[in-house]
């Protein structure tokens, strides 16, 4: 709420007195800048192009709202300049405007057709998807590890390797000293207070050399020094946590959104298939005329010349 009020205060303070008065005097006007005006109807039409489930989130976000309003105002300002220059009377521009209107009508209509169709039982479909593909909904295998990092900030690479090998030798004699050596030598300040431990590490969480070495260990094993860009690590594998089946409740919302999109896409295809099935009526003459109108006779003459030379 505070962010929204801050945004509105920011936008209002950015308006000049005359423009602010212009907006106050016209209840249909949302905002204006220069020659550009954005009405509430303009704003509602633009928001309607956002998927319904994302509309309020977009408007509620101060940054997105500002971007949306700026986009509308820039379009309005540029359009005002174009109208003032009479650019809208250019025949090609007029056709492009008509084409844009037809494309927007077609998009709005297909969305209306999809929206008007009967909704499915998305919870039931989601549960069916879950039961048929249970293996997809499992947590990844993870490991619990601890490490000693011999860093390179205050020592050379050779010095770091020498110290890491010395620590490994000490651990070979007495593995129970691992926690003690972490406290005394590890340069990973983030994990030192946890005795060097990282729990629930999955593939991709750590840099590749560390990950490769750690996942190759068996529980209780301590690695030889492993080099990364941070220095040399001595890794102890504490536990392997096998994948766990995720409950339906934990993935229900994700699955319902997925099957909802699939259902809408299926309805869209069903609405379009009869249109694609209709015969296209086009002739060689009309195709050549289309190319001639856009590119001129020279293109067709050149194509004919190329064909004759083959």
ChimeraX commands (.cxc) that place a marker at each C-alpha (Angstrom):
marker #1 position 0.00,0.00,0.00 radius 0.5
marker #1 position 2.79,2.43,0.89 radius 0.5
marker #1 position 4.58,1.62,-2.36 radius 0.5
marker #1 position 1.40,2.26,-4.37 radius 0.5
marker #1 position 0.84,5.59,-2.62 radius 0.5
marker #1 position 4.49,6.50,-3.19 radius 0.5
marker #1 position 4.17,5.69,-6.88 radius 0.5
marker #1 position 1.00,7.77,-7.25 radius 0.5
marker #1 position 2.66,10.65,-5.40 radius 0.5
marker #1 position 5.71,10.35,-7.66 radius 0.5
marker #1 position 3.63,10.32,-10.83 radius 0.5
marker #1 position 1.49,13.25,-9.69 radius 0.5
marker #1 position 4.53,15.32,-8.75 radius 0.5
marker #1 position 5.99,14.68,-12.22 radius 0.5
marker #1 position 2.99,16.38,-13.88 radius 0.5
marker #1 position 2.98,20.08,-14.64 radius 0.5
marker #1 position 0.21,22.23,-13.15 radius 0.5
marker #1 position -1.56,22.65,-16.49 radius 0.5
marker #1 position -1.55,18.94,-17.26 radius 0.5
marker #1 position -2.69,18.08,-13.73 radius 0.5
marker #1 position -5.60,20.48,-14.18 radius 0.5
marker #1 position -6.36,18.91,-17.56 radius 0.5
marker #1 position -6.61,15.49,-15.95 radius 0.5
marker #1 position -8.69,16.79,-13.02 radius 0.5
marker #1 position -11.16,18.48,-15.36 radius 0.5
marker #1 position -11.76,15.35,-17.46 radius 0.5
marker #1 position -12.99,12.34,-15.46 radius 0.5
marker #1 position -12.43,10.08,-18.48 radius 0.5
marker #1 position -8.73,10.98,-18.62 radius 0.5
marker #1 position -6.20,8.92,-16.67 radius 0.5
marker #1 position -2.99,10.76,-17.53 radius 0.5
marker #1 position -1.50,13.17,-20.04 radius 0.5
marker #1 position 1.95,14.25,-21.12 radius 0.5
marker #1 position 2.67,16.77,-23.81 radius 0.5
marker #1 position 0.24,16.12,-26.67 radius 0.5
marker #1 position -0.43,12.59,-25.48 radius 0.5
marker #1 position -3.51,11.61,-23.51 radius 0.5
marker #1 position -4.38,8.23,-21.99 radius 0.5
marker #1 position -7.99,7.63,-21.01 radius 0.5
marker #1 position -9.28,5.15,-18.47 radius 0.5
marker #1 position -10.72,3.20,-21.42 radius 0.5
marker #1 position -7.24,3.07,-22.99 radius 0.5
marker #1 position -5.82,1.73,-19.75 radius 0.5
marker #1 position -8.56,-0.88,-19.35 radius 0.5
marker #1 position -8.06,-2.04,-22.94 radius 0.5
marker #1 position -4.31,-2.39,-22.43 radius 0.5
marker #1 position -4.73,-4.28,-19.14 radius 0.5
marker #1 position -7.21,-6.64,-20.84 radius 0.5
marker #1 position -4.35,-7.84,-23.07 radius 0.5
marker #1 position -2.54,-9.19,-19.99 radius 0.5
marker #1 position -3.52,-12.75,-18.98 radius 0.5
marker #1 position -6.27,-12.41,-16.35 radius 0.5
marker #1 position -4.26,-14.23,-13.67 radius 0.5
marker #1 position -1.45,-11.67,-14.00 radius 0.5
marker #1 position -3.45,-8.45,-14.38 radius 0.5
marker #1 position -3.75,-7.35,-10.75 radius 0.5
marker #1 position -0.17,-8.38,-9.96 radius 0.5
marker #1 position 1.05,-6.21,-12.83 radius 0.5
marker #1 position -0.97,-3.16,-11.83 radius 0.5
marker #1 position -0.14,-3.59,-8.14 radius 0.5
marker #1 position 3.61,-3.59,-8.83 radius 0.5
marker #1 position 4.74,0.04,-8.82 radius 0.5
marker #1 position 7.51,-0.46,-11.38 radius 0.5
marker #1 position 5.31,-2.38,-13.81 radius 0.5
marker #1 position 2.48,0.12,-13.44 radius 0.5
marker #1 position 4.84,2.97,-14.24 radius 0.5
marker #1 position 6.25,1.10,-17.25 radius 0.5
marker #1 position 2.74,0.39,-18.50 radius 0.5
marker #1 position 1.63,3.99,-18.12 radius 0.5
marker #1 position 4.81,5.29,-19.76 radius 0.5
marker #1 position 4.30,2.94,-22.70 radius 0.5
marker #1 position 0.75,4.18,-23.19 radius 0.5
marker #1 position 1.83,7.81,-22.94 radius 0.5
marker #1 position 4.72,7.40,-25.41 radius 0.5
marker #1 position 2.35,5.76,-27.91 radius 0.5
marker #1 position -0.15,8.57,-27.38 radius 0.5
marker #1 position 2.51,11.26,-27.83 radius 0.5
marker #1 position 3.94,9.69,-30.98 radius 0.5
marker #1 position 0.45,9.16,-32.40 radius 0.5
marker #1 position -0.39,12.81,-31.71 radius 0.5
marker #1 position 2.73,13.88,-33.61 radius 0.5
marker #1 position 1.83,11.59,-36.49 radius 0.5
marker #1 position -1.71,12.94,-36.68 radius 0.5
marker #1 position -0.47,16.53,-36.57 radius 0.5
marker #1 position 1.85,15.76,-39.49 radius 0.5
marker #1 position -0.96,14.08,-41.45 radius 0.5
marker #1 position 1.03,10.85,-41.47 radius 0.5
marker #1 position -2.14,8.83,-40.90 radius 0.5
marker #1 position -3.25,9.77,-44.44 radius 0.5
marker #1 position -0.38,7.87,-46.04 radius 0.5
marker #1 position -2.03,4.96,-47.92 radius 0.5
marker #1 position 0.40,2.33,-46.62 radius 0.5
marker #1 position 0.07,3.65,-43.06 radius 0.5
marker #1 position -3.72,3.54,-43.35 radius 0.5
marker #1 position -3.55,-0.09,-44.46 radius 0.5
marker #1 position -1.17,-0.93,-41.61 radius 0.5
marker #1 position -3.57,0.69,-39.15 radius 0.5
marker #1 position -6.47,-1.33,-40.57 radius 0.5
marker #1 position -4.38,-4.51,-40.45 radius 0.5
marker #1 position -3.42,-3.85,-36.81 radius 0.5
marker #1 position -7.10,-3.34,-35.93 radius 0.5
marker #1 position -8.05,-6.59,-37.66 radius 0.5
marker #1 position -5.25,-8.51,-35.93 radius 0.5
marker #1 position -6.30,-7.14,-32.54 radius 0.5
marker #1 position -9.94,-8.04,-33.25 radius 0.5
marker #1 position -8.88,-11.58,-34.20 radius 0.5
marker #1 position -6.79,-11.98,-31.03 radius 0.5
marker #1 position -9.59,-10.63,-28.85 radius 0.5
marker #1 position -12.13,-12.90,-30.55 radius 0.5
marker #1 position -10.14,-16.12,-30.11 radius 0.5
marker #1 position -9.60,-15.24,-26.46 radius 0.5
marker #1 position -13.34,-14.68,-26.14 radius 0.5
marker #1 position -14.05,-18.04,-27.77 radius 0.5
marker #1 position -11.63,-19.79,-25.41 radius 0.5
marker #1 position -13.01,-17.95,-22.38 radius 0.5
marker #1 position -16.58,-18.80,-23.36 radius 0.5
marker #1 position -15.86,-22.52,-23.46 radius 0.5
marker #1 position -16.62,-24.77,-20.53 radius 0.5
marker #1 position -13.91,-24.95,-17.91 radius 0.5
marker #1 position -12.53,-28.32,-16.94 radius 0.5
marker #1 position -12.14,-29.70,-13.42 radius 0.5
marker #1 position -8.55,-28.54,-13.08 radius 0.5
marker #1 position -8.08,-30.13,-9.66 radius 0.5
marker #1 position -9.12,-33.52,-11.01 radius 0.5
marker #1 position -6.89,-33.13,-14.07 radius 0.5
marker #1 position -3.99,-32.05,-11.88 radius 0.5
marker #1 position -4.42,-35.09,-9.63 radius 0.5
marker #1 position -4.57,-37.37,-12.68 radius 0.5
marker #1 position -1.37,-35.80,-14.01 radius 0.5
marker #1 position 0.27,-36.33,-10.64 radius 0.5
marker #1 position -0.74,-39.99,-10.37 radius 0.5
marker #1 position 0.35,-40.80,-13.92 radius 0.5
marker #1 position 3.73,-39.09,-13.55 radius 0.5
marker #1 position 4.65,-39.55,-9.92 radius 0.5
marker #1 position 8.35,-39.92,-10.72 radius 0.5
marker #1 position 8.41,-36.35,-12.04 radius 0.5
marker #1 position 7.38,-35.04,-8.65 radius 0.5
marker #1 position 10.25,-36.17,-6.49 radius 0.5
marker #1 position 12.80,-34.09,-4.68 radius 0.5
marker #1 position 16.33,-34.42,-6.11 radius 0.5
marker #1 position 18.97,-36.46,-4.39 radius 0.5
marker #1 position 20.94,-34.29,-1.98 radius 0.5
marker #1 position 23.99,-34.73,0.21 radius 0.5
marker #1 position 25.17,-33.33,3.53 radius 0.5
marker #1 position 28.83,-32.32,3.38 radius 0.5
marker #1 position 31.43,-30.50,5.43 radius 0.5
marker #1 position 34.63,-28.98,4.11 radius 0.5
marker #1 position 37.81,-27.16,5.02 radius 0.5
marker #1 position 38.75,-24.42,2.58 radius 0.5
marker #1 position 42.39,-23.43,2.27 radius 0.5
marker #1 position 42.00,-20.13,0.43 radius 0.5
marker #1 position 44.32,-18.19,-1.83 radius 0.5
marker #1 position 43.83,-14.67,-0.47 radius 0.5
marker #1 position 46.84,-14.72,1.84 radius 0.5
marker #1 position 48.94,-17.52,0.35 radius 0.5
marker #1 position 50.17,-18.71,-3.01 radius 0.5
marker #1 position 48.62,-21.69,-4.77 radius 0.5
marker #1 position 51.64,-23.84,-3.87 radius 0.5
marker #1 position 51.39,-22.82,-0.22 radius 0.5
marker #1 position 47.67,-23.55,-0.19 radius 0.5
marker #1 position 48.17,-27.01,-1.70 radius 0.5
marker #1 position 50.96,-27.78,0.78 radius 0.5
marker #1 position 48.75,-26.85,3.75 radius 0.5
marker #1 position 45.76,-28.76,2.34 radius 0.5
marker #1 position 47.87,-31.90,1.91 radius 0.5
marker #1 position 49.16,-31.52,5.47 radius 0.5
marker #1 position 45.60,-31.25,6.82 radius 0.5
marker #1 position 44.55,-34.29,4.78 radius 0.5
marker #1 position 47.46,-36.25,6.29 radius 0.5
marker #1 position 46.37,-35.27,9.81 radius 0.5
marker #1 position 42.82,-36.40,9.07 radius 0.5
marker #1 position 44.06,-39.69,7.67 radius 0.5
marker #1 position 45.56,-40.34,11.11 radius 0.5
marker #1 position 42.57,-39.05,13.07 radius 0.5
marker #1 position 39.33,-38.23,11.14 radius 0.5
marker #1 position 37.66,-37.07,14.37 radius 0.5
marker #1 position 39.78,-33.89,14.24 radius 0.5
marker #1 position 37.83,-32.58,11.21 radius 0.5
marker #1 position 35.71,-30.11,13.19 radius 0.5
marker #1 position 38.76,-28.89,15.10 radius 0.5
marker #1 position 40.67,-28.27,11.84 radius 0.5
marker #1 position 37.69,-26.45,10.32 radius 0.5
marker #1 position 37.69,-23.99,13.22 radius 0.5
marker #1 position 41.44,-23.50,13.04 radius 0.5
marker #1 position 42.14,-23.42,9.31 radius 0.5
marker #1 position 39.04,-23.05,7.11 radius 0.5
marker #1 position 38.82,-19.79,5.16 radius 0.5
marker #1 position 35.12,-20.28,4.39 radius 0.5
marker #1 position 33.79,-17.86,6.99 radius 0.5
marker #1 position 30.21,-18.60,5.96 radius 0.5
marker #1 position 30.33,-22.25,7.01 radius 0.5
marker #1 position 32.99,-22.14,9.72 radius 0.5
marker #1 position 30.42,-21.41,12.42 radius 0.5
marker #1 position 28.56,-24.56,11.27 radius 0.5
marker #1 position 31.68,-26.73,11.51 radius 0.5
marker #1 position 32.06,-26.41,7.75 radius 0.5
marker #1 position 28.73,-28.10,7.06 radius 0.5
marker #1 position 26.38,-27.67,4.12 radius 0.5
marker #1 position 23.16,-29.71,4.31 radius 0.5
marker #1 position 20.80,-30.62,1.48 radius 0.5
marker #1 position 23.26,-29.85,-1.33 radius 0.5
marker #1 position 21.88,-30.84,-4.73 radius 0.5
marker #1 position 23.65,-31.05,-8.05 radius 0.5
marker #1 position 24.23,-27.56,-9.41 radius 0.5
marker #1 position 24.50,-25.89,-6.00 radius 0.5
marker #1 position 28.30,-25.99,-5.82 radius 0.5
marker #1 position 31.08,-25.29,-8.30 radius 0.5
marker #1 position 31.72,-28.26,-10.58 radius 0.5
marker #1 position 35.02,-29.65,-9.14 radius 0.5
marker #1 position 33.58,-29.54,-5.61 radius 0.5
marker #1 position 30.33,-31.15,-6.72 radius 0.5
marker #1 position 32.03,-33.91,-8.72 radius 0.5
marker #1 position 34.28,-34.84,-5.80 radius 0.5
marker #1 position 31.54,-34.64,-3.17 radius 0.5
marker #1 position 29.01,-36.79,-5.03 radius 0.5
marker #1 position 31.70,-39.41,-5.71 radius 0.5
marker #1 position 32.32,-39.97,-1.98 radius 0.5
marker #1 position 30.66,-42.51,0.29 radius 0.5
marker #1 position 29.31,-41.41,3.69 radius 0.5
marker #1 position 32.20,-40.89,6.09 radius 0.5
marker #1 position 34.80,-40.50,3.34 radius 0.5
marker #1 position 37.18,-37.54,3.34 radius 0.5
marker #1 position 38.48,-36.38,-0.04 radius 0.5
marker #1 position 41.95,-35.49,-1.16 radius 0.5
marker #1 position 42.44,-31.73,-1.72 radius 0.5
marker #1 position 40.05,-30.52,-4.45 radius 0.5
marker #1 position 40.99,-27.37,-6.34 radius 0.5
marker #1 position 38.45,-24.69,-7.28 radius 0.5
marker #1 position 38.76,-20.98,-7.98 radius 0.5
marker #1 position 38.46,-20.42,-4.22 radius 0.5
marker #1 position 41.44,-22.56,-3.25 radius 0.5
marker #1 position 41.73,-26.16,-2.03 radius 0.5
marker #1 position 38.87,-27.99,-0.32 radius 0.5
marker #1 position 39.01,-31.07,1.87 radius 0.5
marker #1 position 35.49,-32.52,1.72 radius 0.5
marker #1 position 33.79,-34.93,4.08 radius 0.5
marker #1 position 30.57,-36.61,2.98 radius 0.5
marker #1 position 28.23,-36.91,5.96 radius 0.5
marker #1 position 25.03,-38.28,4.37 radius 0.5
marker #1 position 23.27,-39.08,1.11 radius 0.5
marker #1 position 19.62,-38.04,1.09 radius 0.5
marker #1 position 17.70,-40.05,-1.54 radius 0.5
marker #1 position 14.87,-38.46,-3.57 radius 0.5
marker #1 position 11.57,-38.14,-1.74 radius 0.5
marker #1 position 8.09,-38.30,-3.22 radius 0.5
marker #1 position 6.47,-34.86,-3.15 radius 0.5
marker #1 position 2.87,-34.79,-1.93 radius 0.5
marker #1 position 0.07,-33.79,-4.29 radius 0.5
marker #1 position -0.76,-30.84,-2.02 radius 0.5
marker #1 position 2.76,-29.45,-2.44 radius 0.5
marker #1 position 2.50,-29.36,-6.25 radius 0.5
marker #1 position -1.26,-28.89,-6.69 radius 0.5
marker #1 position -1.20,-25.19,-7.59 radius 0.5
marker #1 position 1.64,-25.67,-10.05 radius 0.5
marker #1 position -0.14,-28.62,-11.71 radius 0.5
marker #1 position -3.50,-26.85,-11.85 radius 0.5
marker #1 position -1.89,-23.89,-13.63 radius 0.5
marker #1 position -0.19,-26.30,-16.03 radius 0.5
marker #1 position -3.35,-28.23,-16.92 radius 0.5
marker #1 position -5.33,-24.99,-17.17 radius 0.5
marker #1 position -2.91,-23.71,-19.81 radius 0.5
marker #1 position -3.04,-27.05,-21.62 radius 0.5
marker #1 position -6.85,-27.01,-21.59 radius 0.5
marker #1 position -7.01,-23.47,-22.95 radius 0.5
marker #1 position -4.47,-24.27,-25.64 radius 0.5
marker #1 position -6.51,-27.33,-26.64 radius 0.5
marker #1 position -9.66,-25.19,-26.92 radius 0.5
marker #1 position -7.70,-22.67,-29.00 radius 0.5
marker #1 position -6.56,-25.39,-31.40 radius 0.5
marker #1 position -10.09,-26.77,-31.66 radius 0.5
marker #1 position -11.39,-23.32,-32.58 radius 0.5
marker #1 position -8.69,-22.77,-35.22 radius 0.5
marker #1 position -8.63,-26.22,-36.84 radius 0.5
marker #1 position -11.83,-25.71,-38.90 radius 0.5
marker #1 position -10.41,-22.44,-40.23 radius 0.5
marker #1 position -7.14,-24.08,-41.30 radius 0.5
marker #1 position -9.15,-26.88,-42.93 radius 0.5
marker #1 position -10.87,-24.48,-45.35 radius 0.5
marker #1 position -9.41,-24.38,-48.85 radius 0.5
marker #1 position -7.06,-21.49,-49.64 radius 0.5
marker #1 position -8.16,-19.73,-52.82 radius 0.5
marker #1 position -5.14,-18.20,-54.54 radius 0.5
marker #1 position -3.89,-18.08,-58.10 radius 0.5
marker #1 position -0.48,-17.69,-59.67 radius 0.5
marker #1 position -1.67,-14.39,-61.09 radius 0.5
marker #1 position -2.74,-13.02,-57.72 radius 0.5
marker #1 position 0.55,-14.13,-56.15 radius 0.5
marker #1 position 2.54,-12.38,-58.87 radius 0.5
marker #1 position 0.37,-9.29,-58.53 radius 0.5
marker #1 position 1.04,-9.19,-54.77 radius 0.5
marker #1 position 4.80,-9.39,-55.33 radius 0.5
marker #1 position 4.61,-6.80,-58.11 radius 0.5
marker #1 position 2.71,-4.34,-55.93 radius 0.5
marker #1 position 5.26,-4.58,-53.12 radius 0.5
marker #1 position 8.55,-4.99,-54.99 radius 0.5
marker #1 position 7.86,-3.80,-58.55 radius 0.5
marker #1 position 8.00,-5.49,-61.97 radius 0.5
marker #1 position 11.78,-5.69,-61.86 radius 0.5
marker #1 position 11.71,-8.47,-59.25 radius 0.5
marker #1 position 9.45,-10.72,-61.35 radius 0.5
marker #1 position 11.46,-9.98,-64.48 radius 0.5
marker #1 position 14.62,-10.90,-62.62 radius 0.5
marker #1 position 13.05,-14.14,-61.40 radius 0.5
marker #1 position 11.96,-15.00,-64.94 radius 0.5
marker #1 position 15.47,-14.30,-66.23 radius 0.5
marker #1 position 17.03,-16.50,-63.55 radius 0.5
marker #1 position 14.60,-19.33,-64.38 radius 0.5
marker #1 position 15.36,-19.05,-68.11 radius 0.5
marker #1 position 19.11,-19.28,-67.56 radius 0.5
marker #1 position 18.85,-22.57,-65.67 radius 0.5
marker link #1:1,2 radius 0.2
marker link #1:2,3 radius 0.2
marker link #1:3,4 radius 0.2
marker link #1:4,5 radius 0.2
marker link #1:5,6 radius 0.2
marker link #1:6,7 radius 0.2
marker link #1:7,8 radius 0.2
marker link #1:8,9 radius 0.2
marker link #1:9,10 radius 0.2
marker link #1:10,11 radius 0.2
marker link #1:11,12 radius 0.2
marker link #1:12,13 radius 0.2
marker link #1:13,14 radius 0.2
marker link #1:14,15 radius 0.2
marker link #1:15,16 radius 0.2
marker link #1:16,17 radius 0.2
marker link #1:17,18 radius 0.2
marker link #1:18,19 radius 0.2
marker link #1:19,20 radius 0.2
marker link #1:20,21 radius 0.2
marker link #1:21,22 radius 0.2
marker link #1:22,23 radius 0.2
marker link #1:23,24 radius 0.2
marker link #1:24,25 radius 0.2
marker link #1:25,26 radius 0.2
marker link #1:26,27 radius 0.2
marker link #1:27,28 radius 0.2
marker link #1:28,29 radius 0.2
marker link #1:29,30 radius 0.2
marker link #1:30,31 radius 0.2
marker link #1:31,32 radius 0.2
marker link #1:32,33 radius 0.2
marker link #1:33,34 radius 0.2
marker link #1:34,35 radius 0.2
marker link #1:35,36 radius 0.2
marker link #1:36,37 radius 0.2
marker link #1:37,38 radius 0.2
marker link #1:38,39 radius 0.2
marker link #1:39,40 radius 0.2
marker link #1:40,41 radius 0.2
marker link #1:41,42 radius 0.2
marker link #1:42,43 radius 0.2
marker link #1:43,44 radius 0.2
marker link #1:44,45 radius 0.2
marker link #1:45,46 radius 0.2
marker link #1:46,47 radius 0.2
marker link #1:47,48 radius 0.2
marker link #1:48,49 radius 0.2
marker link #1:49,50 radius 0.2
marker link #1:50,51 radius 0.2
marker link #1:51,52 radius 0.2
marker link #1:52,53 radius 0.2
marker link #1:53,54 radius 0.2
marker link #1:54,55 radius 0.2
marker link #1:55,56 radius 0.2
marker link #1:56,57 radius 0.2
marker link #1:57,58 radius 0.2
marker link #1:58,59 radius 0.2
marker link #1:59,60 radius 0.2
marker link #1:60,61 radius 0.2
marker link #1:61,62 radius 0.2
marker link #1:62,63 radius 0.2
marker link #1:63,64 radius 0.2
marker link #1:64,65 radius 0.2
marker link #1:65,66 radius 0.2
marker link #1:66,67 radius 0.2
marker link #1:67,68 radius 0.2
marker link #1:68,69 radius 0.2
marker link #1:69,70 radius 0.2
marker link #1:70,71 radius 0.2
marker link #1:71,72 radius 0.2
marker link #1:72,73 radius 0.2
marker link #1:73,74 radius 0.2
marker link #1:74,75 radius 0.2
marker link #1:75,76 radius 0.2
marker link #1:76,77 radius 0.2
marker link #1:77,78 radius 0.2
marker link #1:78,79 radius 0.2
marker link #1:79,80 radius 0.2
marker link #1:80,81 radius 0.2
marker link #1:81,82 radius 0.2
marker link #1:82,83 radius 0.2
marker link #1:83,84 radius 0.2
marker link #1:84,85 radius 0.2
marker link #1:85,86 radius 0.2
marker link #1:86,87 radius 0.2
marker link #1:87,88 radius 0.2
marker link #1:88,89 radius 0.2
marker link #1:89,90 radius 0.2
marker link #1:90,91 radius 0.2
marker link #1:91,92 radius 0.2
marker link #1:92,93 radius 0.2
marker link #1:93,94 radius 0.2
marker link #1:94,95 radius 0.2
marker link #1:95,96 radius 0.2
marker link #1:96,97 radius 0.2
marker link #1:97,98 radius 0.2
marker link #1:98,99 radius 0.2
marker link #1:99,100 radius 0.2
marker link #1:100,101 radius 0.2
marker link #1:101,102 radius 0.2
marker link #1:102,103 radius 0.2
marker link #1:103,104 radius 0.2
marker link #1:104,105 radius 0.2
marker link #1:105,106 radius 0.2
marker link #1:106,107 radius 0.2
marker link #1:107,108 radius 0.2
marker link #1:108,109 radius 0.2
marker link #1:109,110 radius 0.2
marker link #1:110,111 radius 0.2
marker link #1:111,112 radius 0.2
marker link #1:112,113 radius 0.2
marker link #1:113,114 radius 0.2
marker link #1:114,115 radius 0.2
marker link #1:115,116 radius 0.2
marker link #1:116,117 radius 0.2
marker link #1:117,118 radius 0.2
marker link #1:118,119 radius 0.2
marker link #1:119,120 radius 0.2
marker link #1:120,121 radius 0.2
marker link #1:121,122 radius 0.2
marker link #1:122,123 radius 0.2
marker link #1:123,124 radius 0.2
marker link #1:124,125 radius 0.2
marker link #1:125,126 radius 0.2
marker link #1:126,127 radius 0.2
marker link #1:127,128 radius 0.2
marker link #1:128,129 radius 0.2
marker link #1:129,130 radius 0.2
marker link #1:130,131 radius 0.2
marker link #1:131,132 radius 0.2
marker link #1:132,133 radius 0.2
marker link #1:133,134 radius 0.2
marker link #1:134,135 radius 0.2
marker link #1:135,136 radius 0.2
marker link #1:136,137 radius 0.2
marker link #1:137,138 radius 0.2
marker link #1:138,139 radius 0.2
marker link #1:139,140 radius 0.2
marker link #1:140,141 radius 0.2
marker link #1:141,142 radius 0.2
marker link #1:142,143 radius 0.2
marker link #1:143,144 radius 0.2
marker link #1:144,145 radius 0.2
marker link #1:145,146 radius 0.2
marker link #1:146,147 radius 0.2
marker link #1:147,148 radius 0.2
marker link #1:148,149 radius 0.2
marker link #1:149,150 radius 0.2
marker link #1:150,151 radius 0.2
marker link #1:151,152 radius 0.2
marker link #1:152,153 radius 0.2
marker link #1:153,154 radius 0.2
marker link #1:154,155 radius 0.2
marker link #1:155,156 radius 0.2
marker link #1:156,157 radius 0.2
marker link #1:157,158 radius 0.2
marker link #1:158,159 radius 0.2
marker link #1:159,160 radius 0.2
marker link #1:160,161 radius 0.2
marker link #1:161,162 radius 0.2
marker link #1:162,163 radius 0.2
marker link #1:163,164 radius 0.2
marker link #1:164,165 radius 0.2
marker link #1:165,166 radius 0.2
marker link #1:166,167 radius 0.2
marker link #1:167,168 radius 0.2
marker link #1:168,169 radius 0.2
marker link #1:169,170 radius 0.2
marker link #1:170,171 radius 0.2
marker link #1:171,172 radius 0.2
marker link #1:172,173 radius 0.2
marker link #1:173,174 radius 0.2
marker link #1:174,175 radius 0.2
marker link #1:175,176 radius 0.2
marker link #1:176,177 radius 0.2
marker link #1:177,178 radius 0.2
marker link #1:178,179 radius 0.2
marker link #1:179,180 radius 0.2
marker link #1:180,181 radius 0.2
marker link #1:181,182 radius 0.2
marker link #1:182,183 radius 0.2
marker link #1:183,184 radius 0.2
marker link #1:184,185 radius 0.2
marker link #1:185,186 radius 0.2
marker link #1:186,187 radius 0.2
marker link #1:187,188 radius 0.2
marker link #1:188,189 radius 0.2
marker link #1:189,190 radius 0.2
marker link #1:190,191 radius 0.2
marker link #1:191,192 radius 0.2
marker link #1:192,193 radius 0.2
marker link #1:193,194 radius 0.2
marker link #1:194,195 radius 0.2
marker link #1:195,196 radius 0.2
marker link #1:196,197 radius 0.2
marker link #1:197,198 radius 0.2
marker link #1:198,199 radius 0.2
marker link #1:199,200 radius 0.2
marker link #1:200,201 radius 0.2
marker link #1:201,202 radius 0.2
marker link #1:202,203 radius 0.2
marker link #1:203,204 radius 0.2
marker link #1:204,205 radius 0.2
marker link #1:205,206 radius 0.2
marker link #1:206,207 radius 0.2
marker link #1:207,208 radius 0.2
marker link #1:208,209 radius 0.2
marker link #1:209,210 radius 0.2
marker link #1:210,211 radius 0.2
marker link #1:211,212 radius 0.2
marker link #1:212,213 radius 0.2
marker link #1:213,214 radius 0.2
marker link #1:214,215 radius 0.2
marker link #1:215,216 radius 0.2
marker link #1:216,217 radius 0.2
marker link #1:217,218 radius 0.2
marker link #1:218,219 radius 0.2
marker link #1:219,220 radius 0.2
marker link #1:220,221 radius 0.2
marker link #1:221,222 radius 0.2
marker link #1:222,223 radius 0.2
marker link #1:223,224 radius 0.2
marker link #1:224,225 radius 0.2
marker link #1:225,226 radius 0.2
marker link #1:226,227 radius 0.2
marker link #1:227,228 radius 0.2
marker link #1:228,229 radius 0.2
marker link #1:229,230 radius 0.2
marker link #1:230,231 radius 0.2
marker link #1:231,232 radius 0.2
marker link #1:232,233 radius 0.2
marker link #1:233,234 radius 0.2
marker link #1:234,235 radius 0.2
marker link #1:235,236 radius 0.2
marker link #1:236,237 radius 0.2
marker link #1:237,238 radius 0.2
marker link #1:238,239 radius 0.2
marker link #1:239,240 radius 0.2
marker link #1:240,241 radius 0.2
marker link #1:241,242 radius 0.2
marker link #1:242,243 radius 0.2
marker link #1:243,244 radius 0.2
marker link #1:244,245 radius 0.2
marker link #1:245,246 radius 0.2
marker link #1:246,247 radius 0.2
marker link #1:247,248 radius 0.2
marker link #1:248,249 radius 0.2
marker link #1:249,250 radius 0.2
marker link #1:250,251 radius 0.2
marker link #1:251,252 radius 0.2
marker link #1:252,253 radius 0.2
marker link #1:253,254 radius 0.2
marker link #1:254,255 radius 0.2
marker link #1:255,256 radius 0.2
marker link #1:256,257 radius 0.2
marker link #1:257,258 radius 0.2
marker link #1:258,259 radius 0.2
marker link #1:259,260 radius 0.2
marker link #1:260,261 radius 0.2
marker link #1:261,262 radius 0.2
marker link #1:262,263 radius 0.2
marker link #1:263,264 radius 0.2
marker link #1:264,265 radius 0.2
marker link #1:265,266 radius 0.2
marker link #1:266,267 radius 0.2
marker link #1:267,268 radius 0.2
marker link #1:268,269 radius 0.2
marker link #1:269,270 radius 0.2
marker link #1:270,271 radius 0.2
marker link #1:271,272 radius 0.2
marker link #1:272,273 radius 0.2
marker link #1:273,274 radius 0.2
marker link #1:274,275 radius 0.2
marker link #1:275,276 radius 0.2
marker link #1:276,277 radius 0.2
marker link #1:277,278 radius 0.2
marker link #1:278,279 radius 0.2
marker link #1:279,280 radius 0.2
marker link #1:280,281 radius 0.2
marker link #1:281,282 radius 0.2
marker link #1:282,283 radius 0.2
marker link #1:283,284 radius 0.2
marker link #1:284,285 radius 0.2
marker link #1:285,286 radius 0.2
marker link #1:286,287 radius 0.2
marker link #1:287,288 radius 0.2
marker link #1:288,289 radius 0.2
marker link #1:289,290 radius 0.2
marker link #1:290,291 radius 0.2
marker link #1:291,292 radius 0.2
marker link #1:292,293 radius 0.2
marker link #1:293,294 radius 0.2
marker link #1:294,295 radius 0.2
marker link #1:295,296 radius 0.2
marker link #1:296,297 radius 0.2
marker link #1:297,298 radius 0.2
marker link #1:298,299 radius 0.2
marker link #1:299,300 radius 0.2
marker link #1:300,301 radius 0.2
marker link #1:301,302 radius 0.2
marker link #1:302,303 radius 0.2
marker link #1:303,304 radius 0.2
marker link #1:304,305 radius 0.2
marker link #1:305,306 radius 0.2
marker link #1:306,307 radius 0.2
marker link #1:307,308 radius 0.2
marker link #1:308,309 radius 0.2
marker link #1:309,310 radius 0.2
view
